[in-house]
Amino acid sequence: MRRRAAALACVLALLAPVCAFAQPAAGQWTFSVMPYVWLPSVDGSVRYGPPSSGGASPNVDITADTWLGAIDFAFMLSAEARRGRWLIATDFITLDVSSDSSTVRSVDFNPGSGTVNVFNTALDTGSQTRLKGEVWTLVGGYAAVQDPRISVDVIGGLRYFRLEATTDWQLSATVSGPAGAQTFAGSGSITKSEQLWDLIVGVRGRFKPGEGNWFVPYHLDAGAGDSKLTWQGVLGLGHAFKWGEIIFAYRYLSYEQDQGLIEELNFGGFGLGLNFRF
């Protein structure tokens, strides 16, 4: 909670995946497409329950890790259309990553009257988790401030997140449930998927620290729906050219759920994009 509150308070320390553009002429459409590379670390917890009556399922911690060597496939693209003060923007990410930094935190047994957590983290001898999914964001916005030195866009829209998590667990012993009536095997594999739709609102823009072509984009959005809370932001540094911009930025994306596959899942890391304007 403290980390979440601090992050939400630091609006100027965050920026959006789709960056603000130079001001177009009145009534003229401008467009932008930005392919980019983002290499996040991932940490959080997933839960594969609730188990069926008489069954058991693991709760798994995914510790912070650098996923550069673990990325099996990735595609990332942002785009924007703007006319006058109005804009529409979208961002799409697809990732397929694997990690050895996973631990079975607990095992859920459901004897029929409720869920019982049996903690046996010391038994984990080498679990692996694979995450596959897509994040799609679509927002509309209005430029509340348009100035050569600073811009502020107010945005609102939706974010879709599809996640498929697979954990192959390896424990040093079989885990016994309440009164020994149920057991959880020392090794096995489980897969679960989730689709989340959330409404989001936020602010974004850019400011120029001087008279040159360098600029600092910023953005913060947050929302809820199928998630208890989702928020994201990026802080970066860009340089403008005649054809567009080069942007280097840090991006953070977070999800929380009261129930469902994701207990908490955070993606954070640096990225580099080429923003082509026309």
Secondary structure, 3 states (H helix, E strand, C coil): CHHHHHHHHCHHHCCCCCCCCCCCCCCCEEEEEEEEEEEEEEEEEEECCCCCCCCEEEEEEECCCECHHHEEEEEEEEEEEEECCEEEEEEEEEEEEEEEEEEEEEEEECCCCCCEEEECHHHECCEEEEEEEEEEEEEEEEEEEECCCEEEEEEEEEEEEEEEEEEEEEECCCEECHHHCCEECCEEEEEEEEEEEEEEEEEEEEECCCCCCEEEEEEEEEEEECCCEEEEEEEEEEEECCCEEEEEEEEEEEEECCCCCEEEEEEEEEEEEEEEEC
